[in-house]
Amino acid sequence: MEKDSLQSPRTKVKRVPKRGLYDKVSIYKILDAAYLANVGFNYEEQPFVIPTLYGRLDDYLYLHGAASSRMLKAIINQPICISISIVDGLVLARSAFHHSMNYRSVTLLGAPTLVDDPEEKELALKIISEHLIPDRWDEVRAPNSKELKGTTVLKLHLTEAAAKVRTGDPKDENADYGLDIWAGQIPLKTIALDSIDDALLRSKIPVSSSVQNYIKQHS
């Protein structure tokens, strides 16, 4: 196995294996492009999947939430599965059976650990904030001691993962290519619309640079 590969027997893609990617560059590129992680875990013999924001620094993925969070309490040093996906388009075939999606996805396995060092904890929160909207952290009030105490931060060492990516046209049966049925792709993307002021915003406060830049880049 290559040094920068995150492949393991548990993460090897078995359904359409040619779509599987295991190198850090491909996996991290998807992680950095997405926002929402779905965390799968077991709590009192009941499986749960909870969506949450995240941020990445080098080979670590950071998660955060309220100190009272059932999920965060349940997954410290416990095995979890994280799924992250981006839908890039609908793929419409000539048959109902072969309809699909173009997508980029990542599955991560591991056991997250508690971040208890105050400096790393604040850094992790900044990383998560900057992943959501770059440069926003420096425009706002930093967390105070009460807020930091009320927040739990976990980190997952990225050692076991796989990406799966689909691109391109539908894959129809050979006999169906002669049918008079339209087939092709509907590309999809998430865009940013104009910002909306908070109803309690004081007057004459301009939209901050980070927000303006984000909208410009994602319009």
N, C-alpha and C positions, 0 to 999 in steps of 0.2 A: 504494500500500500504506500502511495506517495506521502511525503511528509506533510503536505498541506491538504490532504484528503481527510474528510470527516466521515467517510464511509465506514460502516460496521455491518456485521451480519443482520443486525436489527433494522438498519436503515436502508439496506439495499432495495432498490425499486424493483418489484417483481412484475407489476402490470405495465406493459410497454416499457421495458427496461432502458431502451435507447433514449427515453426522455429524462432519465435520471442524471443528475450532476452532483458531484461530491466535493469539488474543489472549493476552497475558502473564497476565492475571488467571486465565483458565480453565486455562492450561497450568501455571502455578505452583501453583494450588490442587490439582491432581492430584499434582504432584511432592511437595508438602508432606504429602499424605495417604498416600503410598506409602512403602515402605522399601527395596525391592530394585531395583537397576538391572542390566539385562543388557547388558553391553558387548560389542559386536561389533567385531572387528578382524582384520587379516590379519597372520599371522606366518609368515615363510618360505614364502609362497605357500599357506598353509593357513588358511582362515577358522576363527575361534574365537568363541564367545560365552561370557563368564564372568560369573556373578552377583556383585554386590558391593554393599555399603552406600554411602550417599552423604549429602550434606547440601547445602542451598542457602543462599546469602546473596545477596540482590538478584539480579543477572543472572549469577551464577556458580554452577556445580555443582561441588562438591568430591568427589574420590575419593581413597582412601588404601589403603595396603597395605605389605607388607614391601618393603624396598629391593631385595630380590632377586627381586621379582615379575616374571615374564616378561611378564605383561600390561602392567604399568605401564611397564616399559622399552620395550615395543614401541609404545606409543601416544603417547609424548611427541612433540608437534608432528606427529602423523600423523592422517589422517582416520579417524574412528570413527563408529559408529552406536550410540546408547543407546536401549533400549526399556524402558519402565516401565509396568506394568499392574496394575489392580485389578479383580478379578472381583466383581461385585455380585449376580449371580444367574444361574440357569439358566432359559432360555426354552424351554418345551416346546410344540411346535406339534402340529397334527393330523396332519401328515405328517413322516416322518423327515427329509425334505429341508430343512424350514424350522426345525428345532431350532437354537437359537443361545444366546448369553450376553448378559447386560447387563454392561457393562464401561466402565471409564475407562482410557484409555491415552495415552501420550506417546511420540513418537519425536523424538530429538535428534540433530542432525548437527553436526560440528565437529572441531577438532583441539585436544586439551587441552595445556596448558603446565605446566611444572614450577613448583611453589611452592618457592622457595629462600630467601625471606625468613623468618627464624626466628619473628618475631612473627605473620606471616600463617599460617605453617605450624601453629603451636600454635592459633591462632584457628580454622583450618579443622578441626582435629581436634575442637575443642570444638563446632563447628557440627554435625559428623557425629554426635557423641555426643548432643547436645541434640535432634537430629532423631530419634534412636532413642528416648531417654527424656528428656524435659525435666527439667532441674534435677539430673540425675544427676552431671554434671561437677563440681559444687561439693561433692558428697558423697564423692568418691573422691580418691585420690592423683593428682596431675598427672603427666604423662609426664616422665621424667628425661632427661638429655642423651643417654644411651645409647639409650633408646627412641626419642627424636626422630631420632637419627642413623640408626637402623635402619628408619625409616618414610619412605616416599615419599608426597608429596601432590601431586595434580594438580588443575588447575581448568579447567573448560570454560566459555567465554563463551557464554551462551545467546543466539544470534543467529539460529538456523535450527531450527525445530521445528514440530510439529503435534500436536494432541490429536485423538483419535477417541473418541466416546462413543456407546454404545447404551443406550437405556432403553425400558421399556414392554413391551407384549404381543408375542406372536409375529405374524408376517405370513404368514398362510396364503393359499392359492389360494382365490378366491371360491367355487369349487365344493366346497371342503372344510369350509366353515363349517357345513354341515348335517350333518356326520358326528357320530355318537354317540361321540366321542372327547374325553376331557378334555384341555384345553389351558390354559396359563397360565404363571406364574412361580414359581420357588423362590428367594426371596431368600437371599443368603449374606452372612456377615460374619465377620471375624476377631475373636475375643474373647480376653481375658486370663483365665486361671484363677488359682487361688491360688498364690502364690509358694512355692518349694521351697528350703529352706536348703541352702547348700553343705555337703557332708559334712564338710568341715574347718573349718566356721565355729565360732568360739569361742562358748561358751554365753552366753546372756542378751544377745545383740546383736539389737535389734529390727529389723524390716524398715524400711528407710529411707523417708523421706517421698516421694521421687520414685517409688519402686516402688509404694507404697500408692496414690498419686494415679493412677499409670498404670493399675493394676488397676481402680480405681474408675471411671475414665473409659472403660475398654474392656471392662467386664463385660457 
